Amino acid sequence: MKISNPCLVETIYQFYNTEIRPLGDYGIWTRNSIGRHLLYHRNEEDVILNEAVSMLYAQIQSLRTRVWTENVLDGCTEPHHKNIQLIASLTKTLTDTLDKRKCLKV
């Protein structure tokens, strides 16, 4: 589901005021501070790394289906060397990203 930033801020603002503030002595959370909070957390390194891991994994899975190709001249199935090299490169990048994400959690 896609939602614009102003709509998201307004939804959070309404939810906070109707559902959270009645639970205790919580201060006012302005629309501007909600927007800043979302922007800050959206750009945190661990969030970005999680998205990068997801994208890299999807790319690797997609390429796995294209490792073998049919030779148009003789009909034989043969490895697609460039896709194999790309999978190796993406796998190394994924491993490095996972290592970096792991180090952030320690």
C-alpha positions in Angstrom: 0.0 0.0 0.0 1.4 3.4 -0.9 0.7 6.5 1.0 2.0 10.0 0.7 4.2 11.5 3.4 1.6 14.1 4.4 -1.1 11.5 4.7 1.1 9.2 6.7 2.0 12.1 9.1 -1.7 12.9 9.5 -2.6 9.3 10.1 0.1 9.0 12.8 -0.9 12.3 14.3 -4.6 11.2 14.6 -3.7 7.8 15.9 -1.3 9.2 18.5 -3.9 11.7 19.8 -6.8 9.3 19.9 -5.0 6.0 21.0 -1.7 6.9 22.7 -2.2 10.1 24.6 -5.2 8.9 26.6 -3.1 6.1 28.0 -0.9 8.4 30.0 0.6 11.8 30.5 2.2 12.0 27.1 3.0 15.4 25.6 1.9 16.8 22.3 3.5 15.3 19.2 3.3 17.9 16.4 2.9 17.0 12.8 6.3 18.6 12.1 8.1 16.5 14.7 6.3 13.4 13.4 7.7 14.2 9.9 11.2 14.7 11.2 11.0 11.5 13.2 9.9 9.5 10.1 12.6 11.1 7.9 15.3 10.4 10.5 14.4 6.7 10.9 13.8 6.1 7.3 17.4 7.1 6.6 19.0 5.2 9.4 21.7 2.8 8.3 20.1 -0.3 9.6 16.9 0.4 7.7 18.8 1.1 4.5 20.9 -2.1 5.0 17.7 -4.2 5.5 16.3 -2.8 2.2 19.6 -3.5 0.5 19.6 -7.1 1.7 16.1 -7.6 0.4 16.9 -6.2 -3.0 20.2 -8.1 -3.4 18.5 -11.4 -2.4 15.7 -10.8 -4.9 18.2 -10.1 -7.7 20.2 -13.3 -6.9 17.0 -15.4 -6.9 16.0 -13.9 -10.2 19.3 -14.6 -11.8 19.3 -18.2 -10.5 16.5 -18.8 -13.0 18.8 -17.5 -15.8 22.0 -19.4 -15.2 21.3 -22.0 -17.9 20.4 -20.9 -21.4 19.5 -22.8 -24.6 22.0 -22.5 -27.4 20.0 -21.4 -30.4 22.3 -23.1 -32.9 22.2 -26.7 -31.5 19.5 -26.6 -28.8 21.8 -27.7 -26.1 21.6 -26.2 -22.6 24.7 -24.4 -21.5 25.7 -22.1 -18.6 25.3 -18.4 -19.1 28.8 -17.2 -17.9 27.9 -13.5 -17.4 24.9 -14.4 -15.2 27.1 -16.7 -13.2 29.7 -14.0 -12.7 26.9 -11.5 -11.8 25.5 -13.9 -9.2 29.0 -14.3 -7.7 29.4 -10.6 -7.5 26.0 -10.0 -6.0 26.5 -12.8 -3.5 29.8 -11.2 -2.3 28.0 -7.8 -2.0 25.2 -9.5 -0.1 27.7 -11.2 2.3 29.4 -7.9 2.9 26.1 -6.2 3.6 25.0 -8.9 6.0 28.4 -8.6 7.8 28.0 -4.8 8.1 24.4 -5.2 9.4 25.6 -7.8 11.9 28.3 -5.4 13.1 25.8 -2.6 13.7 23.7 -4.9 16.0 26.7 -5.8 18.2 
